Amino acid sequence: MKNYILAYLTLTIMIMPSCGEDRMNVEDVKLWTQNDLDEYSNELLDLVSINSPITLSYDVKDIRSLRNIEEISGMLKIQSKYLMNLDMLANLRKVNALIISEASQLIEIDLPNLTTIDTHLIITGNDKLRSISFQSLELIGNGIDIVNNKKIISFKSPNLNDYGGLNIRYNPEFSYLEMNSPIPERASYRIQLEFKNMRSSETLFRNSKRYVNIDLMIENIEDSDLTWIKNIDPQAFESLNIYGDSEVSNFCDLKQMLQKTVHPSNFQIYTGLYERNFDGSDIINQCN
C-alpha cells in the first residue's frame, strides 16, 4: 500500500501545472502513443508549454490535444503513419529539436508560427511529403537536414537568417528553395544542395557577403534558373561547385558577376563527381 500511494503522488506532481504557470513536466510520463495523448488530453489542452520531449509514434492519428502548445523544451519527433498534415501544431513557436521521420502519410509540413528550433531540424524518409513551409522561422541552432524524401518539391523558409548548415539531398523531385536571408558565416562551409530542376526564389541567399562555399548538384541544368547566384556578393565566393551535365552557354548570364570575383576559377562545373568540365574563367572567356 505504501508503494502504491507513493507512485500515485509522484504521477500527480508530474502532470499538474505549477501554481502560476502553464507548464507540465512529463519527464516520467511518456507522450508516445495515441493512448498517451488521449490519457492526458485534458491536461495538455490547458497548457501552452511542455518541458519534456514528445514522440508522435506510428499509431498516432489525433493530435488535437496539442493544439494550444506554443513551446516544447524537449525534442518533438514525428513518426506517425496516419497524419497527413500538422495543422494541430499551428500554434507552435519554439521547440528544442524537430525530427520528422518515416511519417508515411504526411503530405505537407506547414508550421506558420514556429520561430525557433534550438538544435536540429531533420526531415527524412517521408515518402508522400510534397512541401515544407516555415514562414516565421528565424533561428535553427544547428543544421538543417532534408534527405531521402521521395516526392518533396519545395522548402520555404523566407525569414530564416541563422542556422549552422544546410543539407538538402537525395530528394529526387526537389526543385524549389526559398531562403531570402544571407548565408550565415557559421553555415558557410556546410551548404550542400541537390535539385532535379532548380527554381529558387529570386531573392535566394540575397546579400550574402562572407566566405560562401556551396556544393550544388542539379540533374537538369538546362531547365534550371541559376540567376539567384547574382544575389551573392562576388567577393564572398570561396567556392561554388556545380555538378551536372552542362555547357558553358548555360552560365553566360553569370559572366558579369564572375568578372568581379577574386578567383573565377573557384566557380567550378563538374560532369561527374571528380571530373571537372570547366570553370568561371572559361565562362568569362567564351561567353559574348
Beta strands, then each sheet from edge to edge (+ up, - down):
strand 1: 23-24
strand 2: 49-50
strand 3: 54-56
strand 4: 71-78
strand 5: 94-101
strand 6: 108-110
strand 7: 116-117
strand 8: 121-124
strand 9: 131-133
strand 10: 139-140
strand 11: 143-147
strand 12: 154-156
strand 13: 165-169
strand 14: 176-178
strand 15: 191-195
strand 16: 212-218
strand 17: 237-243
strand 18: 267-270
strand 19: 276-279
sheet 1: 1+ 2+ 4+ 3+
sheet 2: 1+ 2+ 4+ 5+ 7+ 10+
sheet 3: 1+ 2+ 4+ 5+ 8+ 11+ 13+ 15+ 16+ 17+ 18+ 19-
sheet 4: 6+ 9+ 12+ 14+
end
